[in-house]
Amino acid sequence: MRVLLLHPDDDFHGSWTSQHWDSVIDLGRAPKSFYDERSAALGCPVSSVFDLAVEVEDMQIWRGLLELGMGRVVDRFGIDWWDVISLVLQPELQDVRLALRLAEKLSGCRTLAVSRPSVTAEAVRLQLGIPLQALHRRLQRRLVPRILRRSVTAARNLSFEQLLQVVYDKYDPHYRWRRKLAGPAAQSSAQSAESEPVVLLPSAYSNVTKTALSYAGILPEQKFLLVLARESAAVSPVPANVQTARLASFATKRCDKNELQKLEVCWKQMEQSLGEHPAFRLPVHLEILKKGPRWLRWGVAVRDAWIRVFETRSVAGCLSADDSNPYTRIPLLLAEQREIPAVACHHGALDCRMAFKNPRFSNYLAKGEMERDYLERICGVDGSRIRIGAASSPPRENASVWSERAPWITFFTEPYETDFWRVETIYREVLPRLCAAARGSGKTVVLKLHPFESARQRRRLVKRILSEDDRKLVSLTDAPLSREILQKTWCAVTVESTVAFECAAVGIPAFLCGWLRNAYAGYAPQYVRFGVGRMLEFPDDLLRIPSMLCAVMPDSDTARRLVQAISPEALSEVLCQPAEAPSSSNAKGL
């Protein structure tokens, strides 16, 4: 049995297609129709490794597994670094579990080839106990020029601001450059004691910032401090009651090397201990956990900057709209340790990582019943720590904006690359069908891009895949979601974007491309459970959108269950009331 594992960065063209294979396993993702076409062309079954994923269950298993490492790498401020870093490593750990299933399926394999190295391929090799053959050397020699070409193409797709952020993230993670550029921002301890109390809003992305600022707008008399951990988190305008600072301004010149060495020793000991557990044996062998010390060095530098924020500002509470990202999880943990309100919420409709995160907040603000139900039923979060309270802007709350005369079928796209999708296959499957539906109903198709997507790249993609007639029906926008966009939307089409939730809340029917949904999260089924759109199971269902529209119209009760605005009094109580003391289960630091 000859099996080829195709890396997500490699395509289905090249000399390997002339060889005989009994099976080709894509380590990326594509629609079923694409694999059917490839199977016929190659004369063997072609499928995706993600076909072996078990939705929701694969996500829920990790809370118990990650708890095995808790309390072993705790610093002097009470931060458990496994709690922080394991969230970064979890996707690779999940890849290994998927690889084990694939290895079981390939138990009769005698020849295993791979287009390029990957954690998944190496895990399969180790489990099967057979050699892993790279494709012939000519391809390997071509690999470097191909990588260079891709790097140039990626750079072309980015704006100057996006490219600068990439450079900072890669080459200045410890703020050595940016600290000098940002200038001093810290106050003395005396000034801090006398300054007006502020609620801290940490952010690393623009969507997180917008969510945090929407809560700040509810309490105009309360002072907030928005601290931007990354330049791309900046937005404008900012409410008058919000002061903005950059985390780089608080960064220190150097870290405590003795403390870092102790933490690295603890990490190594934890790694050895976890390696004795069956779930971690292979990840440890693959050295996935050895990435921890590098994250530790970066994390301690970020922690020290946040420590200076707390020491030089009178922080009365902390609201994090992303408690998964280390940049915005660390200040939440510090707030918890200082026994001040540590409040979490999520900038999107749902957050699947709540299924395995260690809840480190005094309260979690859910936007409505749909999110509360997901947190409790799917993620197992203690309901007593969840407060219903969306930061809805008054003009959009409980007010339908839908009109039969609205001109657009709006395709709210997503950064599919983050889920290893072969992006062009999605556009080729969805866009021509949307054009047909639009032509038949007298509408046009508008692609509303996610902030993480490149408008340049998507425009080139649309031009490449559509006929001239279809291109006349399609336009593209990367403008922020606005009331104007919603008012022009006759119906929304997406996979499982938060925008489906936004549309349903204002009376706009939404259609979910269910066959393209995330392999693990369970977002789309939860949307359907609460009336957020119709799940489409097959691509040709897109052609029937006009005839299904009336049956998909959300009612006022749907909007009420999705979004329930928090009152100023309730928000003030959540953000400024004294927090409970940290649990005695928290381990002591070094």
N, C-alpha and C positions, 0 to 999 in steps of 0.2 A: 504494500500500500504506500503510494507516494503522495505526500501532502505538502502543500505550499502555504505558508503563513504570510500574508501580504500586509505590510506595514501601512498605516493610514496615510503616510506621506508619499506612498508609491501608487502609481495608477495601474490600470488594467491593460496597458500596452507595453510592448517590449519583447525581447527575444524569448523570455520565459514562456510566453503564450504558445510558442511552437513546440514545447516539450509536452510529454504526456503526464497528466496528473490525475490521481484518483479523487482528489478533493482539493479545493482551494478555499481557505478560510481567511476572510477579510478581518483584520484586526481593527478596521474602521467600521463605519455604518453606512448603509445606503438603503433605499426602498426595495421592497421585495421584487418589484418589476425589473429593477436593474440587475439583481442577481439571477433572475430567470433568463434575461438576455445573455448575461455572461456565461451561464451554465450551458446554454445552447451553443454559444460561440466556441467554448473551450471543450465541450464534450464531456464534462464532469460536473458534479454538484459544486456550486459556489454559494457560500453563505457567510454570515457575519458571526463573529464570536459573541456579539451581544444578543444573538438569538437565544443564548443559554442563560441570560439574566432572568431573575425572578423578581418581578416588580414588587416593590415595597418590602418584601421579606428580606431581600439581600441588604437592604438599608437598615432594617430594624436589628439585625444580628450584631451590629457593630457597637452598640452601647455597652453591652456586657463584655465584649472583647476588649474594648479600649479601657474599660475600668481596671483591667488587669495591670496596667502600667501607672495608674494614678498613685500619687503620694510618694514617688520615688525620686523625682528630680524637682525639688521645691526650693526656691531661693529665699533669701532673707526677708523679702517683702511678701512672702506667702504665695507667690505665683508658681503653680505647678506647670512646668514646661512641657510635660507630656500632654497635659490638657490643651495647651496651645498648639504644639507642633503636630500632634497626632491628627488634627483636623486637616493639616496640609498634606500629610502622608496617606490619609485614608483612601483617596482615589487609587493610588498604586497598590495599596493593600487589597482593595476590592478587585483590581485587575488580576492579582494572583489567585484569588478565589475563583474567578472566572476561568483562569488558565487551568486550574485543577479539574474543572468540569470538562473543559475541552480535552484534556489529556485522557480522561476516562472515556470520552467518546472516540478517541483515536487510539484505543488500546492495541489495535492490530497494526498500527503504523510501523513500518521498517525504515522508511526514508522520510526525514523531516527537513524541509528547506525553508528558508526565510529570506525575504527581500532585503531586510536590514535588521540589525539587532534591536531587541525591545525586551522589557521586563516580562511581558506576556509570553513571548517566544521562548525565552530562557527558562521560565517556570515550566512550560510544557515539556521542554527537553529534559529538565531535571526529573520531572515526575515520570516520564516514559523511560528514562535511562538510556537514551539513544543519542547519537551525534546530531548536531544541528548544522546543516550545510548552508552556507551563504551562496547566493546566486553567483554565477561565474565571475571571474576576476575582472572581465571587461566592464561589467556593470559597476563593480567596486571602484574602478579607476574613473568612471564617469560620475561617481557620487559627489566628489568635491565640487566640480564645476556646477553640478545641478543644485547643490546647496547654496553656492554663491549666487546663482541665478535667482533662486527662491528668495534669498535675503534681499537682493536688489529689488525684486518685485514687491516684497513685503514693505520695504521702505517707501517705494513709490505710492503704495496705497495709503500711507499715513500722512496726516497733516504735520506741519512743523511741530505743533504742540504735542501731538501724540508721539512723534519720533523722539522729542526731547524727553518725554516721560519714560520711554523705553530705555534711553541712555541713563537717566537717573536711577531707574530701578535696577539696572544691571551693573552699573559702574560706581554708583554712589549710594549703596543701600544703608551705609552708616552715617549719612548726612555730612561727610567731611567737606565736600564742596558746598553743598547747599547751606550749611551752617554759616559759612562765611558770607554767602550771597544774601542770606535772609537777615543778618544783623541781629543784635540783641533784642530779646523780647521778655526776658525774665525780670520780675520785680524782686525786691529784697523781701525777706521774711516779714519785716516790720510793715512794709507797704501791703503785703498780702493780708496780714491780720486786719488792717484798716480798710481794705477794699471791700466793695459791695459783693455779697455772695453771688456766684454764677452757677448755672447748670452747664456742665461740660458736654459738648457735642463733638465726639471724635468722628472723623470721616476720612476715607481713602478713595472714594469714588463719587462722581457727581450725583448718581441716583440716591446714594446714602445721604449726601448733603441735603438734597431736596426734601427727603423725608424728614430729616431732623429739623430743617427750617420750617416745615409745615407745622410741626408741633410748637416750635418757638413762637410762631405767629399767633397761637391761641392765647398766649400769656404775654401781652405787650408790656406789662409792668415788671415782668421778671427778666433779669439780665441773663444772657446766655453767652457762652464762649465756644465758638466753632473753631476747632483746631484741625487743620488740614495736614494729614500725614503724607499726602501725595499732591502734586501740583494739579493733577487732573480732577481733583475733588472740588476745585473752586467753581462756584456758580455766581450769577448775579441776576437780579439784585438781592441784597441781603437785608432782612428786616432791621429796623432801627435799634431794636433791643438786642441785637446779636453783634458781638465783637468777633472779628476774625483774626486768627494767628496761624502761623505755619509751624508744624512740629519741628522743622529744621532749626527754628530759632531757639528751641529749648535743648537741642542736642549738645552733649558734652564732648570734649576733645578725646577722651579715652575712657575705657571701661576698667573695672576692677579685675585684673588678670587672675588674681588668686581666687576670686569668687567664680570666675568663668572656668578655671581649671577644675574646681571642686564639682561644678555642675556637669562638666564633661565626664568626670569620673563616675558620677552618679548615673549619667545617661548610659555609659558603657555597662555598668552593673545591671541596670534595668534591661538593657538589650539582651544581655546574657540570660537573665531570668526569663524574659519573654520567649527567648529562643527554645526553651524547654516545653512551651505550650504548642500543641499541634497546629493551632491557627496561625502561629507566628514563626514556626520552624523554617518554612520556606522563605518568607519575607526577610528573615534575619540572614539566611544563607545567601540571598540575592543582594544583601547589603542595602536594602531599602532604609532600614533604621539607622544606618551609618551616616545618612544625610542629616541626622539630628544635630550634631555639633555645629555644622555650618549654619543651620537655622538658629541655634542657640546664640552664636556670636552676633548674628544680626538682631535677634530678638532682644538680647540684653541691651544693645545700643538703643533700640526703640523704647524699651522699658525705661531706661535712664532718662530719656527725653520726656516721657510721660510723667516720671517722678518729679521732674522740675516743674512741669505744669501744675501738679498738685501742690508743690511746695511754694510756688510763687503766685498762685491765684487762690482765692477763697472759694473752693469748689464745694457747692452744697449738694450736688447730685450729678449723676452721669446718665445720659441717654444714648445708647448705641443702637444704630439702625442696621448693624451687621456684626453680630457677635461670633462670627466664624472667622473672619479675616483677622490675623494676628494684630495688625495695626489698630483695629477697633475693638478687639477682645481684651487686649492687655489693659487699657484704661478702665474697662468694666470690672476686671478682676481687682485692680488697685482700689477702685471705689468700694467694692465689697469688703476688702480687707480693712479699709478705713471706716467702715460701718456708716457709710453714707448711701443714699438710695442709688442702687445700680439697676437701671431700667433698660430692658432690651425690647426691640421691635424689629420688624423686617421691612426692607424697602420694597420687596415684591409681594405678590399675593400670598405665597406660601414659601416655607423654607424646609426642605426635606432633611437638611442636616440636623434639625432639632431631634430627629429620631435617634441620633447617637451622640450628640453633644452633652457634656456635663452641664446641667442648668446652673449658671452662675449669675443669677439676677434676683433682685428682690421682687420685681414684678415684670411680667411680659405683657406688652400692649398688643392685643389682637384687634384687627380691623373690624371683625364682625363674627357672626356665628360660623361661617365657613372655615375661617382660620382657626377659631377655637376648637371646632370639631376635629380638624386635621391634627392640631397639636396634641389633643387628648387621645383621640382614637387611633391615629396612625403613629404618632411620635411618642406617646406615653408620657407626656408632660403633666405634672401635677396641676390639676385644674384650679387649685386654690391660689396658684401663683400667676394665673392668667387674668388680666383685666380687659374687658371689651372697651376699646377706645381708639377709633380712627382719627386721624388728623385731616378730616375732609374739609376742603375749602367750601364755604357757604354757597357759591354760585352753582356748584356741581352736585351738591348733596340732594338726593331724592328728587331730582329734576330731570325728566326725560328730554333728550335733545334730538331724538330720532325723527326723521322726516322721510316720507315716501319719495320726495323730490331730491333727496341727498344724492350727489352724483357719483360717489365712489364705492367700489368694492375695495376695501383697504386690507392689504396683506401685511399684517404686523409681523415682520421677520424677526429672527433671533440669531445670535452668534453661534450657529450650528457647529462650528469648528470645535467649540469647547466640549461637545459631546462626541467628537471624532466622526462627525458626519462628513460624507463626501458631498460638499455643498452643492456642486453643480447638478448632481442627480436630483436633489430636492427641487431646485428651481425648474429643471426640465420637466419634472412630473407635475408641479403645481401651476406654474404660470400659464402655459398654453390653455389649460382647462379653465383657469380664472378668466382669461381673455374671451374664451367661448361663452362663458356665463355672462360676462359683462356685455358682450356684443348682442346677446339675445335679450338683454334687459335694458339696453340703452344707457349703460353705465361705463365708467372707465376704471382701470385698475391702478391703484396707488400703492407703491411699496413704502411703508413707513419703517425705517431702519432702527435697529437697536443702537444705543450709544456706542457699543463695542464694535460695531460693524464699520467698514470702510465704504463710504459712498462711491469713491472712485472704482474700487474693485467690483462692487455690486453693479454699477452702471455698465462696466465692460462685460460682466457676466450676462446681464439681461440682453445686451446687444448681440452677444455670441449665440444665445440659445433660441431667440425668438425670430419669427419671420418678420418681414417688413410690415405686413398688415397688423400683426400683433403688437409690434413696437409702437405703432401709432396710438394704441389704446393704453399704454403703460407709461406712468411717470414715477418718479422716486423722490422721497424727501427724507432728510435726516434732521429736520427741525424737531425740537422737543414736543412731546404730546401736549396738545392745547385744546381748548374748547372749540376753536375753529376747525381743527382736524376732526374732532368727534362729530360736530354738526354736519360735516360734509360726508360722513361715513354712512352709507346705506346698510352695509353689513361688514362685519369684521371677520377675517380669516387668519388663523394663526395655528401654531402647534399647541403650546401651553403657556404663551406669554402672559405676564401679569395684565397686559392690556385687555385680554378677554374679560377679566374681572372688572377693569375700569369701564369697559363698554357696557357690560350687563348692568352696572350700577347706574347708568344714565339711559337705560332703555334701548340700547343698540344690540341687535341680534348678532351672535358670534358663532362661528363654525370652527371646530377643532380638528386638525388633521391628526386623528388618533393613531394612525399607522406610523407616524413619525415621532411619537412622544418619547420622553426620557425613559431609559431602560429600567430605572429604579424608583423614581420619585413618587409616582402615583398622583401627579397634579391633575392631569386631564380627567381621570375618573372622579376626583374630588370636585372639580368644576361642574361636571355633569350632575353629581349628587345634589348640588345646590343651584341648579338651573342656570349655570353660566355657560350657555351655548349648547350646541348639538355636536356630539361626537361623530365624525365621519370615519368610517372604517376602511374605505377604499378610495383611491384617487378619483375614479369616475363619479363619486358622490359629489365632487365639486361642481359638476355640470348641472346638478339638480338644485343648486342653491336657490335660484329664483322661486322654484315651486315649493321649497321647504321654508321659506322666509317667515310666513305668517305663524307657523307652528313653533318657531324658535324665538319669537318675541318675548323678552323677559317682562315680567309684571312688576308692579310696585313692591310686592312682598319680597321678590327676589332681591331687589335693590336694598330693602331694609335689612335683610339677613346678611348681606355682604358687607355693608358699611354702616356702622353705628358710631357717630361722632362722639368724642369725649368732651365733656364740659370743662370749662376753664377751672372750675373748683376741683373736679376729680383729677385733672392733670396736675394741678399744683400739689394736691395731696400725694400723688404717686411720686412726683419728682423731688419733693422737698421734705417729706416726712422722714424721721429717723429710720434707718434700715435696721433689720434684725441683725444681731451679732452673727459672725460667721459660724457655720456648723462646726461642732467639735470634731467632726470627721476629717476636717481639713488638716493635712499634715503640717508640722512645723518646718520652717525654712532652715536653711543653713546658718 
